[in-house]
Amino acid sequence: MAAHGFPGKFGGVPEALPQKAADKKKTTHRQKTGGSPLSLAGAAAEAIAPPNKIKENSVFLYPSAPNAAIMIRGNHTGKQGAAKRMSDAIQTVLEQAVAQEEIAGGALGVFREGQAPCWYKAGYADRAAKRPFEADTIVRLYSATKPITAAAAMLLMEQGRLDPGACLSEILPEYAEQPVARGGRLEPAARPILIRDLLNMTSGLPYGGNPSSASSAAVGTLFEEMEKRLYTDSALTTREVAARLAACPLDFQPGARWMYGTGADVLGAVIEQVSGCRFGAFLRKEFFEPLEMADTDFFVPPEKQGRLAKVYQKTKDGLALYEGDNLAIRRGMDAAPAFESGGAGLASTLTDYRHFAQMLLDGGVWQGRRILAPRTVAYLTAGRL
């Protein structure tokens, strides 16, 4: 999701993108889970491929708990006995996480080039019903939505319709004069937010949850309102959420530093404005349908509700069913939302997300069909901060 350094004051298009993008000139959380997905998947990843054995072209993906995926590409050799020990270690990590109530259940996939995939699973998707967690269990992706949103922005850049160096206010005018909160007062922004700031998380747009920050407090108040209106006819839309975020002060000057925040939600509104269609419709047409991600969307239809995992949170008495609407995402995901959150809104399965990840590993191709250009994928996956 990182962007390239740009020449000039604000503008310019990265050299990694196709020429048709360069031809365009412009002026230029919190999350409720039942455990610790990073430690879980990280332990399994080290069991498969210790750090000194990981090749440069390996990719590790850790979607939000309770599922995880590890995509490994490269030459990882070892004797059969060592492979068996590593496989056992992965299963043990999952089972221990369930036994220690770090998670209610989980599934993990290991994919090595030229080899059959290995699947691991433990625990329950629904503890009360004792429904096992499977590779096709539908989970809320939460922040694993962000890479898909970034890929959608990359596609528009590749098509020459979006410039990463463009000012956000050129697309969403409400961001023209957003102030910065500093020392108990508001001050003008030194420069505009750029599209690449949304990708790099250097925009100054935070999540809520930090009461010491006037910016974070304002965003937190907005999300509380969104949650209250979630089940009404006046639920805020993707564009309306972006407009309301523009009314909150920034936490710091654009480009000054990195902060995990709501930039991907704003990017969803940008994609709507540029593409001329709803964010979800754009993702379905350009990614989910060609990538055969049949179980990925912003809601789960009735016929698939039986595969949707419950969400649990840790309490002093162990795991308990979470019944809130974290980040204004409907807990039941049982209706198409007005707000299609680019930062946290998608539901998917381990098998579906594997298709997206495999496409990136293969340079933008899935099953012989080109989704993104190779240079676009290289730009998307390179660290630029």
C-alpha positions, 0 to 999 in steps of 0.5 A: 500500500505504499507509494513512491517518492514524487518529483515536484511540489505535489504531483507526478506519477511514479515511474513504476506505473504504466505510461498511460497514467503518466500522460495525465497531468494534474495539480498535483482501530481499534478492532474486536477480536477473540485473540492475537492473529499476528502472534498466531500467524507469526509463530506458524510462519516461523515454524514453516520458514525461519527468518533466515530461510525466507526468500525475497519473493515470499509473501505472508498475509495475516487477515484479521482473527480468527483466520490467517493465511501464509502465502510462501513463494520461493525455494524452501527445501527440507527433508520430509521429517523436518517438514512433518515437524513444521506441519505439526508445529503449525497445528499445535499453534492453532490448537494451543491458541484455542485451548488458551482462549486466545481465539475461538477458532481459526483456519490457516493455509500454507501454499508453496509453489508447485505443491498442494496447499496445506490446510490447518484448522482448530476450534469453532466458528460458533462456540455455542452451536459447536460449528467447526472453523473451516477454510470456507468459514466466512469472517469479517476481514476488518483491516485486511480489507485495506489491501483490496482497497489499495489494489482498487486504487492501483487499478484506477492509477493504471487506467490513468484515471487517478493520480497518486500525486493529486490533491484529495480536494480535487476529487473530494472538494470538502478536503480543501481547507481541513485544519490541523489540531495542535496544542489545543488549537487549530492551524492551517495545513501546510499542504493538501492531503494527496492521494498517496497520503491515503495509501501511505497512512500519512494523511493525518486522518486517525481512528477514534480511541485516543482521548488526548487527541482532539482529532481522534476524539472527533473521529470517535464521536463520528463513529459513535453516531454512525453506529447509532444510525446503522440500523435506520434509514438515515445510515451514513453512506460511503461518501457521507462518511468521507465528508464528515471525516473532512469536518474533523481536524487532522491529527498532524500535518499531511505527510509529516508522519505515519499513523494508522487511520481512516484513510482507506475509508476515504479512499473508498469514497475516492474510488466511488467518485472516480469510477462513477459507481458504488465502491462495492460494485467496482470491487465486484466487477474488477476483482471479486468476479474475475478472481472467483471470490464468490464469498467476498462482499460487504454483506453476507446473504441469507443462504451463506449466513450459516457459514459466518463466524461469530465474533468473540472478545477477551474478558476477565472470564475468558472469551465472550460473544461480541455483540457490538458493531465495531467501526460501524460494521453491522455485526450480522453483516446481514444487509448491504450497508450504506457505508462500504468501509474501505478500511474494515468492511469486507467479509471473506473466506481464507480460500477467497483471500488466497485468490487475491494474494496469489494474484499479487504473487503472480504479478497481477495474473489469476488463472491466466487472466490479467488483473493488474499490470506487473509494474502496478503490483511492484509499486503496490507491494514495495515499501516506500515510507 
